[in-house]
Amino acid sequence: MNYIEERPWGSFENLLDEEYCKVKRIIVKPGQRLSYQYHHKRSEHWVVVQGNAVVTLDGFDLIFGAGESIEISVGTKHRVENRQDEDLKFIEVQVGTYFGEDDIVRLEDDYGREGTNV
């Protein structure tokens, strides 16, 4: 069984953690959002599986529903928000040279975590 890691905005579970990629299931609670961030060493591909995701990419908001996907290139500033009354669930596939949480550069954060990796 995979370990579920709680965050102020919801939780994530590592489904696959290999040298060549990492796959997570991410759940964002209603009314919550992740930090506005970017990465130096990985790109991310998100597939929404439940709910609607408001995704900010380099300052522009886009809405994605279940079955739709989002490509986030290395260095792209991004954030996901759940403005619905139910959990937002999506699958994140990371590809690159490093997948550690310390490759998160937080620019804005609702929970006072700017400049941290937690």
VMD Tcl script that builds the backbone (N, CA, C; Angstrom):
set m [mol new atoms 354]
animate dup $m
set s [atomselect $m all]
$s set {name element resname resid chain x y z} {
  {N N MET 1 A 0.842 -1.189 0.000}
  {CA C MET 1 A 0.000 0.000 0.000}
  {C C MET 1 A 0.881 1.245 0.000}
  {N N ASN 2 A 0.514 2.237 -0.790}
  {CA C ASN 2 A 1.270 3.476 -0.873}
  {C C ASN 2 A 0.895 4.405 0.269}
  {N N TYR 3 A 1.866 5.172 0.710}
  {CA C TYR 3 A 1.684 6.125 1.792}
  {C C TYR 3 A 1.019 7.396 1.260}
  {N N ILE 4 A -0.001 7.879 1.953}
  {CA C ILE 4 A -0.680 9.120 1.582}
  {C C ILE 4 A -0.116 10.245 2.433}
  {N N GLU 5 A 0.363 11.286 1.770}
  {CA C GLU 5 A 0.960 12.420 2.471}
  {C C GLU 5 A -0.031 13.575 2.500}
  {N N GLU 6 A -0.373 14.028 3.706}
  {CA C GLU 6 A -1.318 15.125 3.898}
  {C C GLU 6 A -0.619 16.465 3.694}
  {N N ARG 7 A -1.333 17.402 3.108}
  {CA C ARG 7 A -0.897 18.775 2.926}
  {C C ARG 7 A -2.039 19.693 3.356}
  {N N PRO 8 A -1.784 20.988 3.566}
  {CA C PRO 8 A -2.879 21.881 3.983}
  {C C PRO 8 A -4.014 21.958 2.960}
  {N N TRP 9 A -3.724 21.750 1.688}
  {CA C TRP 9 A -4.700 21.845 0.601}
  {C C TRP 9 A -5.381 20.517 0.280}
  {N N GLY 10 A -4.871 19.403 0.818}
  {CA C GLY 10 A -5.420 18.085 0.510}
  {C C GLY 10 A -4.396 17.002 0.776}
  {N N SER 11 A -4.129 16.150 -0.228}
  {CA C SER 11 A -3.168 15.064 -0.040}
  {C C SER 11 A -2.637 14.568 -1.381}
  {N N PHE 12 A -1.537 13.794 -1.303}
  {CA C PHE 12 A -1.063 13.102 -2.490}
  {C C PHE 12 A -0.537 11.735 -2.101}
  {N N GLU 13 A -0.568 10.848 -3.088}
  {CA C GLU 13 A -0.095 9.483 -2.912}
  {C C GLU 13 A 0.834 9.147 -4.069}
  {N N ASN 14 A 2.033 8.668 -3.750}
  {CA C ASN 14 A 2.957 8.231 -4.790}
  {C C ASN 14 A 2.511 6.864 -5.297}
  {N N LEU 15 A 2.168 6.787 -6.563}
  {CA C LEU 15 A 1.748 5.539 -7.178}
  {C C LEU 15 A 2.915 4.805 -7.817}
  {N N LEU 16 A 3.905 5.568 -8.287}
  {CA C LEU 16 A 5.093 5.007 -8.929}
  {C C LEU 16 A 6.240 5.967 -8.694}
  {N N ASP 17 A 7.386 5.452 -8.267}
  {CA C ASP 17 A 8.559 6.291 -8.018}
  {C C ASP 17 A 9.775 5.553 -8.566}
  {N N GLU 18 A 10.126 5.882 -9.793}
  {CA C GLU 18 A 11.229 5.224 -10.491}
  {C C GLU 18 A 12.288 6.250 -10.859}
  {N N GLU 19 A 13.405 5.783 -11.349}
  {CA C GLU 19 A 14.492 6.669 -11.770}
  {C C GLU 19 A 14.072 7.552 -12.946}
  {N N TYR 20 A 13.188 7.061 -13.794}
  {CA C TYR 20 A 12.802 7.744 -15.017}
  {C C TYR 20 A 11.518 8.571 -14.908}
  {N N CYS 21 A 10.709 8.355 -13.843}
  {CA C CYS 21 A 9.486 9.143 -13.674}
  {C C CYS 21 A 8.907 8.937 -12.282}
  {N N LYS 22 A 7.968 9.804 -11.922}
  {CA C LYS 22 A 7.194 9.658 -10.687}
  {C C LYS 22 A 5.739 9.907 -11.048}
  {N N VAL 23 A 4.830 9.121 -10.455}
  {CA C VAL 23 A 3.396 9.265 -10.700}
  {C C VAL 23 A 2.699 9.426 -9.356}
  {N N LYS 24 A 1.851 10.458 -9.258}
  {CA C LYS 24 A 1.119 10.741 -8.023}
  {C C LYS 24 A -0.373 10.846 -8.302}
  {N N ARG 25 A -1.171 10.469 -7.298}
  {CA C ARG 25 A -2.595 10.804 -7.295}
  {C C ARG 25 A -2.724 11.965 -6.314}
  {N N ILE 26 A -3.282 13.068 -6.789}
  {CA C ILE 26 A -3.389 14.282 -5.975}
  {C C ILE 26 A -4.860 14.604 -5.756}
  {N N ILE 27 A -5.199 14.920 -4.508}
  {CA C ILE 27 A -6.557 15.309 -4.140}
  {C C ILE 27 A -6.497 16.706 -3.539}
  {N N VAL 28 A -7.276 17.632 -4.140}
  {CA C VAL 28 A -7.349 19.008 -3.646}
  {C C VAL 28 A -8.740 19.210 -3.061}
  {N N LYS 29 A -8.790 19.591 -1.783}
  {CA C LYS 29 A -10.056 19.794 -1.090}
  {C C LYS 29 A -10.797 21.011 -1.656}
  {N N PRO 30 A -12.123 21.035 -1.512}
  {CA C PRO 30 A -12.916 22.175 -1.993}
  {C C PRO 30 A -12.395 23.504 -1.419}
  {N N GLY 31 A -12.279 24.506 -2.306}
  {CA C GLY 31 A -11.844 25.839 -1.898}
  {C C GLY 31 A -10.359 25.988 -1.658}
  {N N GLN 32 A -9.565 24.973 -1.961}
  {CA C GLN 32 A -8.123 25.019 -1.697}
  {C C GLN 32 A -7.332 25.080 -3.004}
  {N N ARG 33 A -6.070 25.471 -2.874}
  {CA C ARG 33 A -5.177 25.504 -4.031}
  {C C ARG 33 A -3.744 25.271 -3.585}
  {N N LEU 34 A -2.957 24.755 -4.501}
  {CA C LEU 34 A -1.542 24.529 -4.253}
  {C C LEU 34 A -0.788 25.841 -4.418}
  {N N SER 35 A 0.473 25.848 -4.044}
  {CA C SER 35 A 1.289 27.051 -4.210}
  {C C SER 35 A 1.524 27.335 -5.699}
  {N N TYR 36 A 1.785 28.609 -5.989}
  {CA C TYR 36 A 2.192 29.017 -7.339}
  {C C TYR 36 A 3.684 28.741 -7.393}
  {N N GLN 37 A 4.117 27.855 -8.283}
  {CA C GLN 37 A 5.466 27.303 -8.219}
  {C C GLN 37 A 6.006 26.963 -9.598}
  {N N TYR 38 A 7.277 26.580 -9.617}
  {CA C TYR 38 A 7.878 26.010 -10.820}
  {C C TYR 38 A 8.979 25.044 -10.407}
  {N N HIS 39 A 9.505 24.313 -11.387}
  {CA C HIS 39 A 10.533 23.306 -11.135}
  {C C HIS 39 A 11.677 23.488 -12.123}
  {N N HIS 40 A 12.893 23.210 -11.657}
  {CA C HIS 40 A 14.089 23.295 -12.505}
  {C C HIS 40 A 14.375 21.998 -13.255}
  {N N LYS 41 A 13.966 20.850 -12.679}
  {CA C LYS 41 A 14.452 19.569 -13.194}
  {C C LYS 41 A 13.373 18.613 -13.669}
  {N N ARG 42 A 12.118 19.050 -13.697}
  {CA C ARG 42 A 11.064 18.136 -14.133}
  {C C ARG 42 A 9.926 18.873 -14.818}
  {N N SER 43 A 9.293 18.167 -15.735}
  {CA C SER 43 A 8.026 18.620 -16.302}
  {C C SER 43 A 6.935 17.764 -15.667}
  {N N GLU 44 A 5.693 18.230 -15.775}
  {CA C GLU 44 A 4.570 17.508 -15.208}
  {C C GLU 44 A 3.451 17.431 -16.231}
  {N N HIS 45 A 2.756 16.320 -16.212}
  {CA C HIS 45 A 1.577 16.131 -17.055}
  {C C HIS 45 A 0.451 15.720 -16.118}
  {N N TRP 46 A -0.636 16.506 -16.109}
  {CA C TRP 46 A -1.762 16.254 -15.216}
  {C C TRP 46 A -2.953 15.760 -16.019}
  {N N VAL 47 A -3.644 14.767 -15.499}
  {CA C VAL 47 A -4.904 14.299 -16.066}
  {C C VAL 47 A -5.961 14.411 -14.981}
  {N N VAL 48 A -6.966 15.238 -15.224}
  {CA C VAL 48 A -8.050 15.420 -14.263}
  {C C VAL 48 A -8.948 14.195 -14.340}
  {N N VAL 49 A -9.232 13.588 -13.173}
  {CA C VAL 49 A -10.095 12.406 -13.149}
  {C C VAL 49 A -11.411 12.649 -12.405}
  {N N GLN 50 A -11.484 13.723 -11.608}
  {CA C GLN 50 A -12.737 14.084 -10.931}
  {C C GLN 50 A -12.737 15.572 -10.636}
  {N N GLY 51 A -13.840 16.237 -10.949}
  {CA C GLY 51 A -13.987 17.653 -10.649}
  {C C GLY 51 A -13.471 18.538 -11.771}
  {N N ASN 52 A -13.367 19.823 -11.450}
  {CA C ASN 52 A -12.832 20.821 -12.383}
  {C C ASN 52 A -11.617 21.480 -11.756}
  {N N ALA 53 A -10.550 21.574 -12.526}
  {CA C ALA 53 A -9.308 22.192 -12.065}
  {C C ALA 53 A -9.168 23.569 -12.694}
  {N N VAL 54 A -8.952 24.584 -11.865}
  {CA C VAL 54 A -8.568 25.894 -12.368}
  {C C VAL 54 A -7.046 25.920 -12.302}
  {N N VAL 55 A -6.418 25.904 -13.469}
  {CA C VAL 55 A -4.963 25.813 -13.562}
  {C C VAL 55 A -4.405 27.149 -14.020}
  {N N THR 56 A -3.473 27.685 -13.248}
  {CA C THR 56 A -2.769 28.905 -13.627}
  {C C THR 56 A -1.438 28.503 -14.240}
  {N N LEU 57 A -1.213 28.915 -15.491}
  {CA C LEU 57 A 0.045 28.665 -16.200}
  {C C LEU 57 A 0.633 30.008 -16.597}
  {N N ASP 58 A 1.783 30.350 -16.015}
  {CA C ASP 58 A 2.451 31.627 -16.292}
  {C C ASP 58 A 1.472 32.804 -16.239}
  {N N GLY 59 A 0.602 32.807 -15.220}
  {CA C GLY 59 A -0.290 33.940 -14.983}
  {C C GLY 59 A -1.651 33.872 -15.650}
  {N N PHE 60 A -1.905 32.865 -16.475}
  {CA C PHE 60 A -3.192 32.734 -17.164}
  {C C PHE 60 A -3.986 31.570 -16.583}
  {N N ASP 61 A -5.271 31.815 -16.247}
  {CA C ASP 61 A -6.137 30.775 -15.696}
  {C C ASP 61 A -6.870 30.028 -16.806}
  {N N LEU 62 A -6.862 28.704 -16.701}
  {CA C LEU 62 A -7.567 27.822 -17.631}
  {C C LEU 62 A -8.348 26.802 -16.806}
  {N N ILE 63 A -9.486 26.330 -17.323}
  {CA C ILE 63 A -10.302 25.353 -16.608}
  {C C ILE 63 A -10.267 24.026 -17.357}
  {N N PHE 64 A -10.019 22.950 -16.599}
  {CA C PHE 64 A -9.951 21.604 -17.153}
  {C C PHE 64 A -10.886 20.696 -16.364}
  {N N GLY 65 A -11.652 19.869 -17.068}
  {CA C GLY 65 A -12.570 18.930 -16.441}
  {C C GLY 65 A -12.073 17.505 -16.545}
  {N N ALA 66 A -12.853 16.592 -15.970}
  {CA C ALA 66 A -12.489 15.168 -15.973}
  {C C ALA 66 A -12.221 14.684 -17.395}
  {N N GLY 67 A -11.106 13.986 -17.558}
  {CA C GLY 67 A -10.697 13.463 -18.854}
  {C C GLY 67 A -9.777 14.390 -19.626}
  {N N GLU 68 A -9.616 15.621 -19.180}
  {CA C GLU 68 A -8.728 16.565 -19.870}
  {C C GLU 68 A -7.354 16.562 -19.210}
  {N N SER 69 A -6.341 16.979 -19.977}
  {CA C SER 69 A -4.974 16.950 -19.464}
  {C C SER 69 A -4.259 18.273 -19.692}
  {N N ILE 70 A -3.219 18.473 -18.908}
  {CA C ILE 70 A -2.449 19.712 -18.891}
  {C C ILE 70 A -0.970 19.341 -18.946}
  {N N GLU 71 A -0.225 19.974 -19.826}
  {CA C GLU 71 A 1.221 19.770 -19.921}
  {C C GLU 71 A 1.918 20.979 -19.298}
  {N N ILE 72 A 2.825 20.732 -18.337}
  {CA C ILE 72 A 3.553 21.793 -17.654}
  {C C ILE 72 A 5.044 21.564 -17.887}
  {N N SER 73 A 5.646 22.400 -18.702}
  {CA C SER 73 A 7.059 22.258 -19.050}
  {C C SER 73 A 7.959 22.706 -17.901}
  {N N VAL 74 A 9.200 22.239 -17.922}
  {CA C VAL 74 A 10.195 22.677 -16.947}
  {C C VAL 74 A 10.237 24.203 -16.936}
  {N N GLY 75 A 10.223 24.803 -15.758}
  {CA C GLY 75 A 10.321 26.255 -15.611}
  {C C GLY 75 A 9.009 27.009 -15.737}
  {N N THR 76 A 7.914 26.349 -16.125}
  {CA C THR 76 A 6.618 27.018 -16.247}
  {C C THR 76 A 6.022 27.232 -14.865}
  {N N LYS 77 A 5.636 28.456 -14.576}
  {CA C LYS 77 A 4.983 28.764 -13.302}
  {C C LYS 77 A 3.566 28.203 -13.358}
  {N N HIS 78 A 3.160 27.503 -12.288}
  {CA C HIS 78 A 1.869 26.840 -12.319}
  {C C HIS 78 A 1.256 26.711 -10.925}
  {N N ARG 79 A -0.052 26.508 -10.943}
  {CA C ARG 79 A -0.834 26.305 -9.722}
  {C C ARG 79 A -2.132 25.635 -10.123}
  {N N VAL 80 A -2.709 24.850 -9.231}
  {CA C VAL 80 A -4.031 24.273 -9.455}
  {C C VAL 80 A -4.915 24.640 -8.270}
  {N N GLU 81 A -6.185 24.925 -8.586}
  {CA C GLU 81 A -7.147 25.349 -7.570}
  {C C GLU 81 A -8.453 24.581 -7.760}
  {N N ASN 82 A -9.110 24.288 -6.637}
  {CA C ASN 82 A -10.409 23.627 -6.653}
  {C C ASN 82 A -11.467 24.618 -6.177}
  {N N ARG 83 A -12.280 25.113 -7.097}
  {CA C ARG 83 A -13.346 26.056 -6.758}
  {C C ARG 83 A -14.704 25.368 -6.616}
  {N N GLN 84 A -14.708 24.041 -6.624}
  {CA C GLN 84 A -15.944 23.257 -6.559}
  {C C GLN 84 A -16.251 22.838 -5.116}
  {N N ASP 85 A -17.402 22.182 -4.936}
  {CA C ASP 85 A -17.827 21.698 -3.622}
  {C C ASP 85 A -17.447 20.242 -3.371}
  {N N GLU 86 A -16.771 19.607 -4.326}
  {CA C GLU 86 A -16.306 18.233 -4.165}
  {C C GLU 86 A -14.794 18.197 -4.376}
  {N N ASP 87 A -14.178 17.103 -3.948}
  {CA C ASP 87 A -12.736 16.956 -4.137}
  {C C ASP 87 A -12.372 17.011 -5.613}
  {N N LEU 88 A -11.261 17.655 -5.902}
  {CA C LEU 88 A -10.638 17.611 -7.221}
  {C C LEU 88 A -9.584 16.511 -7.160}
  {N N LYS 89 A -9.609 15.598 -8.138}
  {CA C LYS 89 A -8.618 14.524 -8.181}
  {C C LYS 89 A -7.950 14.527 -9.549}
  {N N PHE 90 A -6.624 14.429 -9.532}
  {CA C PHE 90 A -5.908 14.303 -10.799}
  {C C PHE 90 A -4.669 13.447 -10.614}
  {N N ILE 91 A -4.206 12.913 -11.731}
  {CA C ILE 91 A -2.996 12.103 -11.767}
  {C C ILE 91 A -1.883 12.974 -12.337}
  {N N GLU 92 A -0.750 12.977 -11.651}
  {CA C GLU 92 A 0.407 13.764 -12.080}
  {C C GLU 92 A 1.533 12.817 -12.475}
  {N N VAL 93 A 2.037 12.979 -13.700}
  {CA C VAL 93 A 3.195 12.217 -14.162}
  {C C VAL 93 A 4.355 13.187 -14.296}
  {N N GLN 94 A 5.411 12.935 -13.541}
  {CA C GLN 94 A 6.608 13.778 -13.587}
  {C C GLN 94 A 7.671 13.077 -14.423}
  {N N VAL 95 A 8.296 13.848 -15.323}
  {CA C VAL 95 A 9.385 13.339 -16.153}
  {C C VAL 95 A 10.521 14.347 -16.088}
  {N N GLY 96 A 11.738 13.858 -15.939}
  {CA C GLY 96 A 12.883 14.757 -15.879}
  {C C GLY 96 A 14.086 14.050 -15.291}
  {N N THR 97 A 14.960 14.848 -14.665}
  {CA C THR 97 A 16.197 14.291 -14.119}
  {C C THR 97 A 16.181 14.163 -12.609}
  {N N TYR 98 A 15.141 14.752 -11.943}
  {CA C TYR 98 A 15.084 14.716 -10.483}
  {C C TYR 98 A 13.649 14.983 -10.052}
  {N N PHE 99 A 13.155 14.231 -9.046}
  {CA C PHE 99 A 11.756 14.318 -8.650}
  {C C PHE 99 A 11.553 14.656 -7.175}
  {N N GLY 100 A 12.582 15.086 -6.487}
  {CA C GLY 100 A 12.482 15.416 -5.063}
  {C C GLY 100 A 11.625 16.651 -4.815}
  {N N GLU 101 A 11.029 16.696 -3.616}
  {CA C GLU 101 A 10.207 17.841 -3.228}
  {C C GLU 101 A 11.026 19.131 -3.138}
  {N N ASP 102 A 12.353 19.019 -3.008}
  {CA C ASP 102 A 13.188 20.215 -2.939}
  {C C ASP 102 A 13.436 20.845 -4.309}
  {N N ASP 103 A 12.789 20.340 -5.364}
  {CA C ASP 103 A 12.820 21.001 -6.678}
  {C C ASP 103 A 11.583 21.885 -6.865}
  {N N ILE 104 A 10.880 22.175 -5.787}
  {CA C ILE 104 A 9.729 23.081 -5.838}
  {C C ILE 104 A 10.213 24.477 -5.466}
  {N N VAL 105 A 10.016 25.435 -6.368}
  {CA C VAL 105 A 10.311 26.839 -6.075}
  {C C VAL 105 A 8.960 27.529 -5.910}
  {N N ARG 106 A 8.602 27.851 -4.662}
  {CA C ARG 106 A 7.296 28.467 -4.370}
  {C C ARG 106 A 7.392 29.979 -4.510}
  {N N LEU 107 A 6.518 30.534 -5.350}
  {CA C LEU 107 A 6.458 31.982 -5.567}
  {C C LEU 107 A 5.384 32.627 -4.692}
  {N N GLU 108 A 4.247 31.928 -4.528}
  {CA C GLU 108 A 3.143 32.371 -3.672}
  {C C GLU 108 A 2.572 31.140 -2.996}
  {N N ASP 109 A 2.075 31.321 -1.761}
  {CA C ASP 109 A 1.501 30.184 -1.053}
  {C C ASP 109 A 0.500 30.677 -0.020}
  {N N ASP 110 A -0.687 30.088 -0.017}
  {CA C ASP 110 A -1.748 30.465 0.915}
  {C C ASP 110 A -1.458 30.038 2.339}
  {N N TYR 111 A -0.455 29.188 2.542}
  {CA C TYR 111 A -0.187 28.607 3.856}
  {C C TYR 111 A 1.161 29.037 4.431}
  {N N GLY 112 A 1.742 30.132 3.885}
  {CA C GLY 112 A 2.980 30.686 4.425}
  {C C GLY 112 A 4.213 29.843 4.173}
  {N N ARG 113 A 4.221 29.059 3.085}
  {CA C ARG 113 A 5.349 28.178 2.795}
  {C C ARG 113 A 6.257 28.696 1.687}
  {N N GLU 114 A 6.180 29.972 1.339}
  {CA C GLU 114 A 7.074 30.481 0.296}
  {C C GLU 114 A 8.514 30.183 0.674}
  {N N GLY 115 A 9.280 29.726 -0.299}
  {CA C GLY 115 A 10.682 29.453 -0.073}
  {C C GLY 115 A 10.954 28.138 0.649}
  {N N THR 116 A 9.905 27.314 0.887}
  {CA C THR 116 A 10.115 26.005 1.524}
  {C C THR 116 A 9.726 24.903 0.556}
  {N N ASN 117 A 9.989 23.666 0.938}
  {CA C ASN 117 A 9.717 22.521 0.072}
  {C C ASN 117 A 8.658 21.601 0.656}
  {N N VAL 118 A 7.984 22.001 1.712}
  {CA C VAL 118 A 6.994 21.125 2.369}
  {C C VAL 118 A 5.594 21.532 1.980}
}
mol reanalyze $m
mol bondsrecalc $m
mol representation Tube
mol addrep $m
